[in-house]
């Protein structure tokens, strides 16, 4: 049974992604408003703000005096200091904190919304920070968030194409098109998974359609076409809606002709 925080987080999650992606004064104001509602016990405002503004010397000094600050749970959005730095896009701070604690278990910690440090980084679109995390613990690319989205899928859904392409190049094909979790599920669980459409290949396809990354959408459809057709039929056109609206865009590169004149007819 999910906690009340988890349940609240699930309902607030779309606005959470908008908060993570916005920049500048508006971004700071939204994060401040959000955090006033979700501060954790022991919240250290001085350290938190030093991390957010990228004051490396101050962060180093405060950690020297109190190393427990590294593992402090700050907000629903930022479970620890590393996640604070990731959300604030502070690359130097992220690098230093990783040097302080490169433990994979630390990197796998999820925030109050069920996102790992890497899915948060993928949402911000910071390719440099994503690469730092992956180089520290490459298996992070295979760990899904609470919505069962891989980091590469999160990057696409959030419109971060450069970060998406980096993650796509380093994510194993087996991970993209054969869910490792699904291999260990019983029949009832498999049917439940299929019912909500969380097959990795279909989620990749859907995210790429949303982000207008049509070349990879085509690859995803070819690799998982039966699942994509099945899930699109269940959605009654939801995934293809944005594609249809962009019918005249030159970025399609032959996607629609292939889609409607090849194997898609098989599922109609």
C-alpha positions as CSV (number, residue, x, y, z in Angstrom):
1,X,0.0,0.0,0.0
2,X,1.6,3.3,-1.0
3,X,2.1,6.0,1.6
4,X,0.1,9.2,1.6
5,X,3.1,11.0,0.2
6,X,3.4,8.5,-2.6
7,X,-0.3,8.8,-3.4
8,X,-0.1,12.6,-3.3
9,X,3.1,12.4,-5.4
10,X,1.4,10.4,-8.1
11,X,-1.4,12.9,-8.5
12,X,1.0,15.9,-8.6
13,X,3.5,14.3,-10.9
14,X,2.7,16.1,-14.2
15,X,3.2,19.5,-12.5
16,X,6.4,18.1,-11.0
17,X,7.9,17.6,-14.5
18,X,7.0,21.2,-15.5
19,X,8.8,22.4,-12.3
20,X,11.9,20.4,-13.1
21,X,12.1,21.6,-16.7
22,X,11.5,25.3,-16.2
23,X,14.5,27.6,-15.7
24,X,15.3,31.1,-14.4
25,X,13.3,33.1,-11.8
26,X,10.1,31.3,-12.6
27,X,11.8,27.9,-12.0
28,X,13.2,29.1,-8.7
29,X,9.8,30.5,-7.6
30,X,8.0,27.2,-8.5
31,X,10.6,25.1,-6.6
32,X,10.4,27.3,-3.6
33,X,6.6,27.1,-3.5
34,X,6.7,23.4,-4.0
35,X,9.3,22.9,-1.3
36,X,7.5,24.9,1.3
37,X,4.8,22.3,1.1
38,X,7.1,19.3,1.3
39,X,10.1,20.1,3.5
40,X,11.3,17.2,5.6
41,X,12.3,17.1,9.3
42,X,15.8,18.4,9.7
43,X,15.7,20.6,6.6
44,X,18.9,22.6,6.5
45,X,18.1,25.8,4.6
46,X,21.7,27.1,4.5
47,X,23.1,23.9,3.0
48,X,20.2,23.4,0.7
49,X,20.5,26.9,-0.8
50,X,24.3,26.6,-1.1
51,X,23.8,23.4,-3.2
52,X,21.1,25.0,-5.3
53,X,23.1,28.1,-6.2
54,X,26.2,26.0,-6.9
55,X,28.4,27.4,-4.1
56,X,31.0,24.6,-4.1
57,X,33.3,26.0,-1.5
58,X,30.4,26.4,1.0
59,X,29.1,22.9,0.3
60,X,32.5,21.4,0.9
61,X,33.0,23.3,4.2
62,X,29.5,22.3,5.5
63,X,30.0,18.7,4.5
64,X,33.4,18.7,6.2
65,X,31.7,19.8,9.4
66,X,28.7,17.5,9.0
67,X,28.9,14.7,6.6
68,X,25.3,13.6,7.4
69,X,24.1,16.5,5.2
70,X,24.9,14.4,2.2
71,X,22.1,11.9,3.1
72,X,19.6,14.4,4.5
73,X,16.1,14.0,3.0
74,X,15.1,17.5,2.0
75,X,11.8,17.5,0.1
76,X,9.5,15.1,-1.8
77,X,11.3,16.2,-5.0
78,X,14.8,16.0,-3.6
79,X,15.5,13.0,-1.4
80,X,19.1,13.9,-0.8
81,X,21.8,16.5,-1.5
82,X,22.7,14.9,-4.8
83,X,19.1,15.2,-6.0
84,X,19.0,18.8,-5.0
85,X,22.1,19.4,-7.1
86,X,20.6,17.4,-10.0
87,X,17.3,19.3,-10.0
88,X,19.2,22.7,-9.8
89,X,21.5,21.5,-12.7
90,X,24.7,22.2,-10.7
91,X,27.2,20.0,-12.5
92,X,30.2,20.8,-10.2
93,X,28.2,20.1,-7.1
94,X,27.0,16.8,-8.6
95,X,30.5,15.8,-9.4
96,X,31.8,16.6,-5.9
97,X,28.9,14.8,-4.2
98,X,29.5,11.7,-6.3
99,X,33.1,11.7,-5.2
100,X,31.9,11.8,-1.6
101,X,29.5,8.9,-2.1
102,X,29.7,6.9,-5.3
103,X,27.8,4.0,-3.7
104,X,25.3,2.6,-6.3
105,X,22.6,2.2,-3.6
106,X,22.9,5.9,-2.9
107,X,22.3,6.6,-6.6
108,X,19.3,4.2,-6.7
109,X,17.4,6.1,-4.0
110,X,14.0,7.3,-5.2
111,X,12.4,10.6,-4.2
112,X,8.9,11.0,-2.9
113,X,7.5,10.7,-6.4
114,X,9.3,7.5,-7.2
115,X,12.0,9.0,-9.4
116,X,15.6,8.0,-9.3
117,X,18.5,10.5,-9.5
118,X,18.9,9.6,-13.1
119,X,15.3,10.0,-14.1
120,X,15.3,13.4,-12.5
121,X,18.5,14.3,-14.4
122,X,16.9,13.0,-17.6
123,X,13.9,15.3,-17.1
124,X,16.1,18.4,-16.6
125,X,17.8,17.6,-19.9
126,X,21.3,18.1,-18.5
127,X,23.4,15.8,-20.7
128,X,26.5,16.5,-18.7
129,X,24.9,15.5,-15.4
130,X,23.3,12.5,-16.9
131,X,26.7,11.3,-18.2
132,X,28.3,11.9,-14.8
133,X,25.7,9.6,-13.1
134,X,25.9,6.9,-15.8
135,X,29.7,6.9,-15.7
136,X,29.5,6.4,-11.9
137,X,26.9,3.6,-12.1
138,X,25.9,2.5,-15.6
139,X,23.1,0.2,-14.4
140,X,21.1,3.3,-13.6
141,X,19.9,3.4,-17.2
142,X,17.9,0.2,-16.6
143,X,16.1,1.3,-13.4
144,X,12.6,2.6,-13.9
145,X,10.7,5.2,-11.9
146,X,7.4,4.6,-10.1
147,X,5.6,5.0,-13.4
148,X,7.7,2.2,-14.9
149,X,9.5,4.6,-17.3
150,X,13.1,4.1,-18.2
151,X,15.4,7.1,-18.0
152,X,15.6,7.2,-21.8
153,X,11.8,7.3,-22.0
154,X,11.6,10.1,-19.4
155,X,14.1,12.2,-21.4
156,X,11.9,11.8,-24.5
157,X,8.7,12.6,-22.8
158,X,10.3,15.8,-21.4
159,X,11.5,16.9,-24.8
160,X,15.2,16.6,-24.0
161,X,16.4,15.2,-27.3
162,X,20.1,15.5,-26.8
163,X,19.9,13.7,-23.5
164,X,17.5,11.2,-25.0
165,X,19.9,10.3,-27.8
166,X,22.8,9.8,-25.4
167,X,20.7,7.5,-23.2
168,X,19.3,5.7,-26.2
169,X,22.8,4.9,-27.4
170,X,23.9,3.3,-24.1
171,X,20.6,1.5,-23.2
172,X,20.7,-2.1,-24.1
173,X,18.4,-3.3,-26.8
174,X,17.2,-6.1,-24.5
175,X,16.2,-3.5,-21.9
176,X,14.4,-1.4,-24.5
177,X,12.3,-4.1,-26.0
178,X,12.2,-6.9,-23.4
179,X,11.3,-5.8,-19.9
180,X,13.5,-7.6,-17.5
181,X,10.8,-7.3,-14.8
182,X,8.2,-8.9,-17.1
183,X,10.3,-12.0,-17.5
184,X,9.8,-12.8,-13.8
185,X,6.1,-12.0,-13.6
186,X,3.4,-14.6,-13.4
187,X,0.6,-14.7,-16.0
188,X,-1.8,-12.4,-14.1
189,X,0.9,-9.8,-13.6
190,X,2.0,-9.9,-17.2
191,X,-1.6,-9.3,-18.3
192,X,-1.8,-6.4,-15.8
193,X,1.4,-4.9,-17.2
194,X,0.1,-5.2,-20.8
195,X,-3.3,-3.6,-19.8
196,X,-1.7,-0.4,-18.7
197,X,0.7,-0.2,-21.6
198,X,4.1,-0.3,-19.8
199,X,5.9,-2.4,-22.2
200,X,9.3,-0.7,-22.7
201,X,9.2,-0.8,-26.5
202,X,5.7,0.8,-26.6
203,X,6.6,3.4,-24.0
204,X,9.7,4.3,-26.1
205,X,7.6,4.6,-29.2
206,X,5.0,6.7,-27.5
207,X,7.6,9.0,-25.9
208,X,9.3,9.5,-29.3
209,X,6.1,10.3,-31.0
210,X,5.3,12.9,-28.3
211,X,8.8,14.5,-28.7
212,X,8.7,14.3,-32.5
213,X,11.8,12.0,-32.6
214,X,10.4,10.1,-35.5
215,X,13.6,8.2,-36.6
216,X,13.8,6.4,-33.2
217,X,10.0,6.0,-33.1
218,X,10.2,4.1,-36.4
219,X,12.9,1.8,-35.0
220,X,10.8,1.3,-31.8
221,X,7.8,0.4,-33.8
222,X,9.6,-2.1,-36.0
223,X,11.2,-3.8,-32.9
224,X,7.9,-3.9,-30.9
225,X,5.2,-3.6,-33.6
226,X,2.8,-6.1,-32.2
227,X,2.8,-4.5,-28.8
228,X,2.6,-1.0,-30.3
229,X,-0.4,-1.9,-32.5
230,X,-2.1,-3.6,-29.5
231,X,-1.6,-0.6,-27.2
232,X,-2.5,2.0,-29.8
233,X,-5.8,0.1,-30.5
234,X,-6.5,0.3,-26.7
235,X,-5.8,4.0,-26.7
236,X,-8.1,4.7,-29.7
237,X,-5.6,7.0,-31.3
238,X,-4.1,8.9,-28.4
239,X,-0.5,8.1,-29.3
240,X,-0.9,9.0,-33.0
241,X,-2.8,12.2,-32.4
242,X,0.3,14.4,-32.2
243,X,1.7,12.7,-35.3
244,X,-1.4,13.3,-37.3
245,X,-1.4,17.0,-36.4
246,X,2.2,17.2,-37.6
247,X,1.5,15.3,-40.8
248,X,3.1,18.0,-43.0
249,X,6.3,18.4,-41.0
250,X,9.5,17.4,-42.9
251,X,10.8,15.5,-39.8
252,X,8.5,12.6,-40.4
253,X,11.0,11.1,-42.9
254,X,8.7,8.5,-44.2
255,X,7.3,7.3,-40.9
256,X,3.6,7.6,-41.7
257,X,3.9,5.9,-45.2
258,X,5.7,3.0,-43.6
259,X,3.3,2.8,-40.6
260,X,0.1,2.8,-42.7
261,X,1.3,0.7,-45.6
262,X,3.3,-2.0,-43.9
263,X,2.6,-4.0,-40.8
264,X,0.1,-1.5,-39.2
265,X,-2.5,-2.9,-41.6
266,X,-1.9,-6.3,-40.0
267,X,-3.3,-5.0,-36.8
268,X,-6.3,-3.1,-38.2
